[in-house]
Amino acid sequence: MNERSLQDHWQQPDRSSRKKVLPYYSMGLLGLLLAASQPVLAQIPEDALRMGWIMPSGTARNQAIGGAAGSLGGDLTSLFVNPAGLGVYKTGEAVMTPQIGLFNGTGKFRGTDTDADQLSKFSMGTTGFVLGFGNRYNPGRTTAFGLGINRMANFNNVVKYKGLNDYSSFSENMANEFFDYYVGQKNQNPGMDDLDIIDDALDDPNISLMTKMGLYTYLVDVDPGSSTVFSRAEEAGVVMQENTIRTSGGITEVALGFASNSNDKFYIGGSLGIPVVNYKRTSEYVESDANGAGNNEFNYSSYTENYTSKGFGLNLKLGVIFKPVSSLRIGLGLHTPTIYSLKDKLTSTMTTDIDTATGNIKVFSVNSSVFYGNSDPSFKYDLSSPWRFLVSGAWVFGGVQDVSKQQGFLTADLEYVTYGSARLRSGEDYSNDEQYFDDVNTALKASYKGALNFRVGGEMKFNTIMGRLGFAYYGNPYEDAALKASRMNLSGGIGYRNKGLFLDLTYVHSIYKDVHFPYRVDAPRMNTFAELRQNSGTVLVTMGVKI
């Protein structure tokens, strides 16, 4: 490539000891996907999980009772959980829900705990209106129409972890990939010069972006004395690894729903949702020689990345609610997969300090745009999220038709989500995409499983004042039992209703447990991962008026 003349490769220092040739393993499937560059960016199973393992927001009333909205109805949140609940409305109401969240977390990596920076964000929760209509020819039948927006996923987060590693390096896959390429070129052209092979690899569209950046910055290189491919980070023996990831944005869904009520016994409804995705991630991964500078030809290598994913989707939610007696409500709901059309953009930089190597230049840096005509690479693809199945029940104390005389309720939702059924497909016409996405989806199916979510809550009424408590648990989506993950919400709130006006205030304390892989290595070697724990608090206020 013109930007870097490998013929001006610095003079190599004398290496009297024989360098170890990197082992030639067949690429593990997930490691291959993470290293792949076809067509431009690598879509991996984590992309699907990010879009599916979510805890939707709702009105302050709904969040105070743990988000259990599958059988109660009479709340705008029904649009996004069980639209049959819209059928409870006989008149109409309009609501608005501003909310603010405070996020902080801890990462545990290879025995070291690291606290992340605190983050606070403002956003809009469930906002919209419902209109209820009677039937002049059949007083026992009413209908309702609702339009609203809701925060279905909140991506605001800071992840940070670090630790010493004497087992693996993020450069390992780069060196292995180039080793395979190097051996292939030598087999075809035994007399081919090593520097020419590196030049060809930098121009080869089948070599991953990360490997090209590693070659460009001399993190991955060839020993001219023995024609051995090696990684400078692995040569260091023990490295300090540190990863900081900041994410922002979310999924905001616009939904249009309709429901019918038959004699206040049977409610049926459906809603059409259009989620809008805006995800941004800024990350910096640094690997440095734990022995300090001046000991060998490796001081540090850093990889920074700015990544965005934007797009929209389409889904359908269907539901029914049945009241066998005035106090009991039973709800069933079905959420089809959301079909997303997404466009990802990425720009990244790699910098390597070669420390004591002979030569005037010690630090080499390259931007990803160098390999894509000085522009940021982008990629379009389609993603289908998991199916969701919901069973819900509620018991209303003083269950009469006049809601002003009801004393309170207890309610619970049980939801099953098929995380392993999510699928990715190319959104552009690339001839070599089909097998690649088949491999991605195979890895996705092997990585994730179905999981149960549970939500429970209750409300007690004291004339115009109401008190509420709730709990929600979102189960582990990972197939591997060694990966521990869950999400829990503890919530409480109060409400005021009088003369067509209402105001609800809620606090939700969330506890997240998850894992994060800074990189994957080739099978049969073991991967290392960080254990993440996040605590966040969200304050919601819903203001509403009967119309």
C-alpha positions as CSV (number, residue, x, y, z in Angstrom):
1,M,0.0,0.0,0.0
2,N,1.2,3.5,-0.8
3,E,0.6,4.8,2.8
4,R,3.3,2.5,4.2
5,S,6.3,1.4,2.3
6,L,7.3,-2.0,3.8
7,Q,10.5,-1.8,1.8
8,D,11.5,0.8,4.4
9,H,11.0,-1.7,7.2
10,W,13.2,-0.7,10.1
11,Q,16.3,-2.7,10.7
12,Q,15.4,-5.7,12.8
13,P,17.4,-6.2,16.0
14,D,19.5,-9.4,16.5
15,R,17.4,-12.3,17.7
16,S,19.7,-15.0,18.9
17,S,16.9,-17.0,20.4
18,R,14.6,-19.0,18.2
19,K,11.1,-17.6,18.0
20,K,8.2,-19.9,18.7
21,V,6.0,-20.5,15.7
22,L,2.3,-19.7,16.6
23,P,0.2,-22.9,16.7
24,Y,-1.9,-23.5,13.6
25,Y,-5.4,-24.2,14.9
26,S,-8.5,-24.4,12.7
27,M,-10.4,-21.2,13.4
28,G,-13.1,-21.5,16.1
29,L,-16.4,-20.4,14.7
30,L,-17.0,-17.4,17.0
31,G,-13.4,-16.3,16.8
32,L,-13.7,-16.4,13.0
33,L,-16.8,-14.3,13.1
34,L,-15.1,-11.7,15.3
35,A,-12.1,-11.5,13.0
36,A,-14.0,-11.6,9.8
37,S,-14.1,-8.6,7.5
38,Q,-16.7,-9.7,5.0
39,P,-18.1,-7.6,3.5
40,V,-16.8,-4.7,5.6
41,L,-17.8,-5.1,9.3
42,A,-18.3,-8.3,11.3
43,Q,-21.8,-8.9,12.6
44,I,-21.6,-11.2,15.7
45,P,-24.1,-12.8,18.0
46,E,-23.7,-10.0,20.6
47,D,-25.4,-7.7,18.1
48,A,-28.6,-9.8,18.2
49,L,-28.5,-10.1,22.0
50,R,-28.2,-6.3,22.4
51,M,-31.4,-5.9,20.5
52,G,-33.3,-8.7,22.3
53,W,-32.3,-8.8,25.9
54,I,-34.1,-5.6,26.9
55,M,-36.1,-4.3,29.8
56,P,-38.7,-1.9,28.3
57,S,-39.8,1.2,30.2
58,G,-43.4,2.2,30.8
59,T,-45.5,4.7,32.6
60,A,-44.5,5.5,36.2
61,R,-47.5,3.5,37.4
62,N,-46.5,0.5,35.4
63,Q,-42.9,0.6,36.4
64,A,-43.8,0.9,40.1
65,I,-45.5,-2.5,39.9
66,G,-42.5,-4.2,38.3
67,G,-43.7,-3.6,34.7
68,A,-46.4,-6.3,35.0
69,A,-48.9,-5.0,32.5
70,G,-50.1,-8.2,30.8
71,S,-53.6,-8.6,32.4
72,L,-54.5,-5.3,34.1
73,G,-55.1,-2.9,31.2
74,G,-56.2,0.7,31.6
75,D,-52.6,2.0,31.1
76,L,-50.9,3.2,27.9
77,T,-48.1,0.7,28.6
78,S,-50.6,-2.0,27.4
79,L,-49.7,-0.9,23.8
80,F,-46.3,-2.4,24.2
81,V,-47.1,-5.4,26.4
82,N,-50.6,-6.7,25.8
83,P,-52.7,-4.4,23.6
84,A,-55.9,-6.1,24.8
85,G,-55.5,-3.9,27.9
86,L,-56.5,-0.9,25.8
87,G,-60.0,-2.3,25.8
88,V,-60.5,-1.4,29.4
89,Y,-60.8,2.3,28.4
90,K,-64.3,3.6,28.0
91,T,-63.1,7.2,27.6
92,G,-59.6,8.6,26.8
93,E,-56.5,9.9,28.4
94,A,-53.2,11.5,27.5
95,V,-50.0,10.9,29.3
96,M,-46.3,12.1,29.3
97,T,-43.4,10.4,31.1
98,P,-40.1,12.1,31.5
99,Q,-37.4,10.1,33.3
100,I,-33.8,10.4,34.4
101,G,-31.4,7.6,35.2
102,L,-28.1,7.3,37.1
103,F,-25.8,4.5,36.1
104,N,-22.6,3.1,37.7
105,G,-21.0,-0.3,37.5
106,T,-18.0,-2.6,38.3
107,G,-16.0,-4.9,36.1
108,K,-14.2,-7.9,37.5
109,F,-11.5,-9.2,35.2
110,R,-8.9,-11.8,36.0
111,G,-9.2,-11.2,39.8
112,T,-9.2,-7.4,39.6
113,D,-12.2,-5.2,40.4
114,T,-12.5,-1.8,38.6
115,D,-15.2,0.8,39.1
116,A,-16.6,2.6,36.0
117,D,-17.4,6.3,35.9
118,Q,-21.0,7.3,36.8
119,L,-23.3,8.4,34.1
120,S,-26.6,10.2,34.2
121,K,-29.1,10.5,31.3
122,F,-32.5,12.1,30.7
123,S,-35.0,10.5,28.3
124,M,-38.7,10.3,27.6
125,G,-40.6,7.2,28.7
126,T,-44.1,6.2,27.7
127,T,-46.0,9.1,26.1
128,G,-49.1,9.2,24.1
129,F,-52.9,8.9,24.2
130,V,-55.8,6.5,24.2
131,L,-59.3,7.1,23.0
132,G,-62.3,4.9,24.0
133,F,-65.5,4.6,22.1
134,G,-68.9,3.2,23.0
135,N,-71.3,1.4,20.6
136,R,-74.7,2.9,20.4
137,Y,-76.1,-0.3,19.0
138,N,-74.5,-2.6,21.5
139,P,-73.8,-1.0,24.9
140,G,-71.8,-4.1,26.0
141,R,-69.2,-3.6,23.3
142,T,-66.6,-0.8,23.3
143,T,-63.5,-0.2,21.3
144,A,-60.3,1.8,22.0
145,F,-57.5,3.2,19.9
146,G,-54.1,4.1,21.2
147,L,-51.0,5.8,19.9
148,G,-47.8,6.1,21.9
149,I,-44.0,6.0,22.1
150,N,-41.9,4.1,24.6
151,R,-38.3,3.5,25.5
152,M,-37.9,-0.2,24.7
153,A,-34.2,-0.3,25.4
154,N,-31.7,2.0,27.1
155,F,-28.1,1.6,26.0
156,N,-26.6,4.3,28.3
157,N,-23.8,2.6,30.1
158,V,-20.1,2.7,31.0
159,V,-18.1,-0.5,31.3
160,K,-14.5,-0.6,32.6
161,Y,-12.3,-3.5,33.6
162,K,-8.6,-4.4,33.7
163,G,-6.3,-7.2,34.8
164,L,-3.0,-9.1,34.2
165,N,-3.0,-11.9,31.6
166,D,-0.3,-14.4,31.0
167,Y,-2.4,-16.7,28.9
168,S,-3.7,-14.8,25.8
169,S,-3.6,-11.6,23.9
170,F,-6.0,-9.8,21.6
171,S,-3.3,-10.0,18.9
172,E,-3.4,-13.8,19.0
173,N,-6.1,-14.2,16.3
174,M,-4.4,-11.5,14.2
175,A,-1.2,-13.5,14.2
176,N,-3.0,-16.8,13.6
177,E,-4.9,-15.4,10.7
178,F,-1.8,-13.9,9.1
179,F,0.1,-17.1,9.8
180,D,-2.5,-19.1,7.8
181,Y,-2.2,-16.5,5.0
182,Y,1.6,-16.5,5.1
183,V,1.8,-20.3,4.9
184,G,-0.6,-20.4,1.9
185,Q,1.4,-17.8,0.1
186,K,4.7,-19.6,0.8
187,N,3.2,-22.9,-0.4
188,Q,2.1,-21.3,-3.7
189,N,5.3,-19.2,-4.2
190,P,8.2,-20.6,-2.1
191,G,10.6,-17.9,-3.1
192,M,8.2,-15.0,-2.3
193,D,9.7,-12.3,-0.1
194,D,8.2,-11.9,3.4
195,L,7.6,-8.1,2.9
196,D,5.7,-8.8,-0.3
197,I,3.5,-11.2,1.5
198,I,2.7,-8.5,4.1
199,D,2.0,-6.0,1.3
200,D,-0.4,-8.5,-0.3
201,A,-2.1,-9.2,3.0
202,L,-2.7,-5.5,3.5
203,D,-4.5,-5.3,0.1
204,D,-6.4,-8.6,0.4
205,P,-10.1,-8.1,1.0
206,N,-10.3,-11.5,2.7
207,I,-8.0,-10.4,5.5
208,S,-9.8,-8.9,8.5
209,L,-9.5,-5.3,9.4
210,M,-7.9,-6.0,12.8
211,T,-5.2,-8.2,11.3
212,K,-4.4,-5.5,8.7
213,M,-4.1,-2.9,11.4
214,G,-1.9,-5.3,13.5
215,L,0.4,-5.7,10.5
216,Y,0.5,-2.0,9.7
217,T,1.6,-1.1,13.2
218,Y,4.1,-4.0,13.5
219,L,2.1,-5.6,16.3
220,V,2.1,-8.7,14.1
221,D,5.3,-9.2,12.1
222,V,7.6,-11.7,10.5
223,D,11.1,-12.5,11.8
224,P,13.3,-12.1,8.7
225,G,15.9,-14.4,10.2
226,S,13.6,-17.4,10.6
227,S,10.5,-16.4,8.5
228,T,8.4,-16.9,11.6
229,V,5.1,-15.0,12.2
230,F,4.8,-13.6,15.7
231,S,2.9,-11.1,17.9
232,R,4.9,-8.7,19.9
233,A,2.3,-8.7,22.7
234,E,2.6,-12.4,23.1
235,E,6.3,-12.2,23.1
236,A,6.0,-9.9,26.2
237,G,4.7,-12.9,28.2
238,V,2.5,-11.0,30.7
239,V,0.4,-8.1,29.6
240,M,-1.9,-5.7,31.4
241,Q,-5.2,-5.5,29.6
242,E,-7.7,-2.7,30.1
243,N,-11.0,-2.0,28.4
244,T,-13.3,1.0,28.7
245,I,-16.6,1.0,26.8
246,R,-19.1,3.9,26.7
247,T,-22.5,3.3,25.1
248,S,-25.4,5.6,24.6
249,G,-28.7,5.7,22.8
250,G,-31.6,3.3,22.8
251,I,-34.6,1.8,21.0
252,T,-37.6,4.1,20.9
253,E,-40.8,2.4,19.6
254,V,-43.8,4.1,18.1
255,A,-46.9,1.9,18.4
256,L,-50.4,2.1,17.1
257,G,-53.0,-0.2,18.7
258,F,-56.6,-1.2,18.7
259,A,-58.7,-3.2,21.1
260,S,-62.3,-4.4,21.6
261,N,-64.2,-5.1,24.8
262,S,-67.1,-7.5,25.0
263,N,-69.3,-7.0,28.1
264,D,-66.2,-6.4,30.3
265,K,-65.5,-10.1,30.1
266,F,-63.3,-10.5,27.1
267,Y,-60.8,-8.1,25.6
268,I,-58.8,-8.6,22.4
269,G,-56.3,-6.3,20.8
270,G,-53.3,-5.8,18.6
271,S,-50.6,-3.2,18.0
272,L,-48.2,-2.4,15.3
273,G,-44.8,-1.2,16.5
274,I,-42.1,0.7,14.7
275,P,-38.9,0.7,16.8
276,V,-36.2,3.3,15.9
277,V,-32.7,2.3,16.8
278,N,-29.9,4.7,17.7
279,Y,-26.8,3.0,19.3
280,K,-23.4,4.5,19.8
281,R,-20.3,2.8,21.3
282,T,-16.9,4.4,22.0
283,S,-14.3,1.9,23.3
284,E,-10.6,1.8,24.0
285,Y,-8.7,-1.4,24.6
286,V,-5.1,-1.2,25.7
287,E,-2.6,-4.0,26.1
288,S,0.7,-3.1,27.7
289,D,3.9,-5.0,28.8
290,A,3.4,-5.7,32.5
291,N,7.2,-5.7,32.9
292,G,7.4,-2.0,32.0
293,A,9.0,-0.1,29.2
294,G,12.6,-0.8,27.9
295,N,12.6,-4.6,28.3
296,N,11.7,-5.8,24.8
297,E,10.2,-4.8,21.5
298,F,6.7,-4.3,23.0
299,N,5.6,-1.4,25.2
300,Y,1.9,-1.2,24.4
301,S,-0.8,-1.5,21.8
302,S,-4.1,0.4,21.9
303,Y,-7.2,-0.1,19.8
304,T,-9.9,2.6,19.9
305,E,-13.2,2.3,18.1
306,N,-16.2,4.5,17.4
307,Y,-19.2,2.5,16.3
308,T,-22.8,3.4,15.5
309,S,-25.8,1.3,14.6
310,K,-29.0,3.0,13.3
311,G,-32.2,1.8,11.7
312,F,-35.8,0.9,12.3
313,G,-37.9,-2.2,12.5
314,L,-41.5,-3.5,12.4
315,N,-43.3,-5.8,14.8
316,L,-46.8,-7.0,15.8
317,K,-48.1,-7.6,19.3
318,L,-51.3,-9.5,19.9
319,G,-53.2,-10.2,23.1
320,V,-56.4,-11.2,24.9
321,I,-57.6,-10.6,28.5
322,F,-60.4,-12.7,30.0
323,K,-62.3,-11.9,33.2
324,P,-64.1,-15.1,34.4
325,V,-65.1,-13.3,37.6
326,S,-65.1,-9.6,38.4
327,S,-61.9,-9.8,40.5
328,L,-59.8,-12.1,38.3
329,R,-58.1,-11.2,35.0
330,I,-56.1,-13.6,32.9
331,G,-54.0,-12.3,30.0
332,L,-52.2,-13.9,27.1
333,G,-49.8,-12.1,24.7
334,L,-47.7,-12.8,21.7
335,H,-44.9,-10.6,20.3
336,T,-43.6,-11.4,16.9
337,P,-40.0,-10.9,16.1
338,T,-39.0,-7.4,15.2
339,I,-37.6,-7.2,11.7
340,Y,-34.9,-4.6,11.8
341,S,-33.1,-2.9,8.9
342,L,-29.8,-1.6,10.3
343,K,-26.8,0.3,9.1
344,D,-23.5,0.1,11.1
345,K,-20.6,2.5,10.7
346,L,-17.2,2.2,12.3
347,T,-14.0,4.1,12.5
348,S,-11.1,2.7,14.5
349,T,-7.4,3.4,15.3
350,M,-4.6,1.1,16.3
351,T,-1.4,2.4,17.8
352,T,1.6,0.2,18.7
353,D,4.8,1.2,20.6
354,I,7.6,-1.2,19.7
355,D,9.7,0.1,22.5
356,T,13.4,-1.0,22.1
357,A,13.4,-2.1,18.5
358,T,16.2,-0.6,16.4
359,G,15.0,2.4,14.3
360,N,14.1,6.0,14.6
361,I,10.3,5.5,14.7
362,K,9.0,3.6,17.8
363,V,5.3,4.3,17.6
364,F,3.1,3.3,14.6
365,S,-0.5,4.3,14.2
366,V,-3.2,3.7,11.6
367,N,-6.9,4.5,11.1
368,S,-9.4,2.1,9.6
369,S,-10.2,4.5,6.9
370,V,-6.8,3.8,5.3
371,F,-8.1,0.4,4.2
372,Y,-11.4,1.7,2.8
373,G,-10.4,4.5,0.4
374,N,-10.0,7.0,3.3
375,S,-13.7,6.7,4.3
376,D,-15.3,5.1,7.2
377,P,-16.6,1.6,6.5
378,S,-20.3,0.9,6.8
379,F,-22.5,-2.2,6.4
380,K,-26.2,-2.8,6.0
381,Y,-27.9,-5.9,7.4
382,D,-31.2,-7.2,8.6
383,L,-31.9,-8.6,12.1
384,S,-34.9,-10.4,13.5
385,S,-35.3,-10.4,17.3
386,P,-36.6,-13.2,19.4
387,W,-40.3,-14.3,19.9
388,R,-42.0,-13.4,23.2
389,F,-44.8,-15.3,24.8
390,L,-46.7,-13.9,27.8
391,V,-49.0,-15.3,30.4
392,S,-50.4,-12.9,33.0
393,G,-52.8,-12.8,35.9
394,A,-54.2,-10.1,38.2
395,W,-56.5,-10.2,41.3
396,V,-58.4,-6.9,41.9
397,F,-59.6,-6.3,45.5
398,G,-63.1,-4.9,45.5
399,G,-63.3,-5.9,41.9
400,V,-66.3,-4.0,40.7
401,Q,-66.8,-2.1,37.5
402,D,-66.5,1.3,39.2
403,V,-62.8,1.7,39.4
404,S,-63.1,4.4,42.1
405,K,-64.3,1.8,44.5
406,Q,-61.6,-0.7,43.8
407,Q,-59.2,-1.1,46.7
408,G,-56.1,-2.3,44.9
409,F,-54.7,-5.3,43.1
410,L,-51.9,-7.9,42.8
411,T,-50.6,-8.8,39.4
412,A,-47.9,-11.0,37.8
413,D,-46.4,-11.6,34.3
414,L,-44.5,-14.7,33.1
415,E,-42.7,-14.2,29.8
416,Y,-40.7,-16.6,27.7
417,V,-38.2,-15.2,25.2
418,T,-36.5,-17.3,22.5
419,Y,-33.1,-15.6,22.4
420,G,-31.6,-18.4,20.3
421,S,-34.1,-17.8,17.5
422,A,-32.8,-14.4,16.5
423,R,-31.3,-14.2,13.0
424,L,-29.1,-11.9,11.0
425,R,-29.1,-11.5,7.2
426,S,-27.3,-9.3,4.7
427,G,-29.1,-6.1,3.8
428,E,-26.9,-5.7,0.7
429,D,-26.1,-7.7,-2.4
430,Y,-22.8,-9.4,-1.6
431,S,-22.3,-12.7,-3.4
432,N,-20.3,-14.2,-0.5
433,D,-22.6,-13.2,2.3
434,E,-24.8,-16.3,2.4
435,Q,-22.4,-18.7,4.0
436,Y,-21.0,-16.0,6.3
437,F,-24.4,-15.3,7.8
438,D,-25.2,-19.0,8.0
439,D,-22.1,-19.2,10.2
440,V,-23.1,-16.2,12.3
441,N,-26.6,-17.7,12.9
442,T,-25.2,-21.1,13.7
443,A,-23.0,-19.4,16.4
444,L,-25.9,-17.4,17.6
445,K,-28.1,-20.5,18.0
446,A,-25.3,-22.2,19.9
447,S,-24.6,-19.2,22.1
448,Y,-28.1,-18.3,23.4
449,K,-31.1,-20.1,24.8
450,G,-34.7,-19.4,25.7
451,A,-35.2,-17.7,29.1
452,L,-38.0,-16.8,31.5
453,N,-38.8,-13.3,32.7
454,F,-40.9,-12.7,35.7
455,R,-42.7,-9.5,36.8
456,V,-44.9,-9.0,39.9
457,G,-46.4,-6.0,41.6
458,G,-49.3,-4.5,43.5
459,E,-51.2,-1.4,44.4
460,M,-53.2,-0.2,47.3
461,K,-55.6,2.7,47.1
462,F,-56.1,5.3,49.8
463,N,-58.9,7.5,48.4
464,T,-57.0,9.7,45.9
465,I,-53.6,8.4,46.8
466,M,-52.1,5.1,45.8
467,G,-49.0,3.2,47.0
468,R,-47.2,0.7,44.7
469,L,-44.4,-1.9,44.9
470,G,-42.9,-4.2,42.3
471,F,-40.2,-6.6,41.3
472,A,-38.9,-7.9,37.9
473,Y,-36.4,-10.6,37.0
474,Y,-35.0,-11.2,33.5
475,G,-33.4,-14.5,33.1
476,N,-30.0,-15.6,31.7
477,P,-29.9,-15.8,27.9
478,Y,-26.5,-17.6,27.6
479,E,-26.3,-21.3,26.7
480,D,-23.0,-21.7,28.5
481,A,-23.6,-22.3,32.2
482,A,-20.4,-20.6,33.1
483,L,-21.7,-17.3,31.9
484,K,-23.8,-15.8,34.7
485,A,-26.2,-13.0,33.7
486,S,-29.5,-11.6,35.0
487,R,-31.4,-8.3,35.3
488,M,-33.5,-7.3,38.3
489,N,-35.7,-4.3,39.1
490,L,-36.9,-3.3,42.5
491,S,-39.5,-0.5,42.3
492,G,-41.9,1.5,44.3
493,G,-44.0,4.6,43.8
494,I,-47.0,6.7,44.7
495,G,-49.8,8.1,42.6
496,Y,-52.5,10.8,42.8
497,R,-55.8,10.8,40.9
498,N,-58.6,13.3,41.3
499,K,-61.1,15.0,38.9
500,G,-59.6,13.7,35.7
501,L,-56.0,14.6,36.5
502,F,-53.3,12.2,37.7
503,L,-49.6,12.3,38.7
504,D,-47.4,9.2,39.3
505,L,-43.9,9.2,40.8
506,T,-41.7,6.0,40.7
507,Y,-38.2,5.0,41.6
508,V,-36.7,1.9,40.0
509,H,-33.5,0.4,41.2
510,S,-31.9,-2.0,38.7
511,I,-29.2,-4.6,39.2
512,Y,-27.5,-6.0,36.1
513,K,-25.1,-9.0,35.9
514,D,-23.5,-9.7,32.6
515,V,-20.3,-10.8,31.0
516,H,-18.1,-9.3,28.3
517,F,-15.4,-10.8,26.1
518,P,-12.7,-8.3,25.2
519,Y,-11.7,-10.7,22.3
520,R,-12.1,-14.4,21.3
521,V,-9.2,-16.8,20.7
522,D,-9.1,-19.8,18.4
523,A,-10.4,-23.2,19.6
524,P,-9.3,-25.2,21.5
525,R,-7.9,-22.4,23.6
526,M,-10.0,-21.0,26.4
527,N,-11.5,-17.5,26.2
528,T,-11.2,-15.0,29.0
529,F,-14.1,-12.7,30.0
530,A,-15.0,-10.0,32.4
531,E,-17.9,-10.2,34.9
532,L,-19.9,-7.0,34.9
533,R,-22.2,-5.7,37.6
534,Q,-24.2,-2.5,37.2
535,N,-26.5,-0.7,39.6
536,S,-28.7,2.0,38.3
537,G,-31.5,4.2,39.6
538,T,-34.3,5.7,37.5
539,V,-36.9,8.3,38.5
540,L,-40.0,8.5,36.4
541,V,-42.9,10.9,36.5
542,T,-46.0,10.4,34.6
543,M,-48.4,13.3,34.1
544,G,-51.8,12.6,32.7
545,V,-55.3,13.9,32.0
546,K,-58.6,12.3,31.1
547,I,-60.0,13.4,27.8
